[in-house]
Amino acid sequence: MEIEHCDFMHVHEDIVKKVRENMPEPEELQDLADFFKVCGDSTRIKILCVLWQSEMCVCDIAQSLGMTQSAISHQLRVLKQMKLVTNRREGKTVFYSLADSHIKTIMNQGLEHIRE
């Protein structure tokens, strides 16, 4: 396999300068990489898909996905830490939902991309 490279070494300084000026900060890039790592787990994606349809408690999510409540709770903790899901308490039951509409947009975009 041939490695891609320029046949003529010439740096386009104006383009390089513009790109460098518009690059996100290193901390933002790390946060984005962490976001995609969290989304890189199929169980967490399944949970997000379930919550896309309805707010649910851990019992309902576990039943919907055929998993244990313990496994679901662990993944919800990760999703909550990354601010992808939020929760509210109603008596002794905790209900989870997607944190905001951005999550639906990201999921939609990803599905559109893989379905092309």
QUIHUDA-V31845 format. One record per pair of residues at least 6 apart in sequence whose C-alpha atoms are under 6 Angstrom apart, sorted by sequence separation. I is the first residue (numbers start at 1). J is the second residue. D is the distance in whole Angstrom. If there is no record, write none. Layout:
BEGIN
I_J_D, I_J_D
END
This chain:
BEGIN
62_68_6, 79_85_6, 88_94_6, 62_69_5, 88_95_5, 87_95_5, 87_96_4, 86_96_6, 86_97_6, 85_97_6, 85_98_4, 86_99_5, 85_99_4, 84_99_5, 57_94_6, 57_95_4, 56_95_5, 57_96_6, 56_96_5, 55_96_6, 55_97_5, 51_97_5, 51_98_6
END
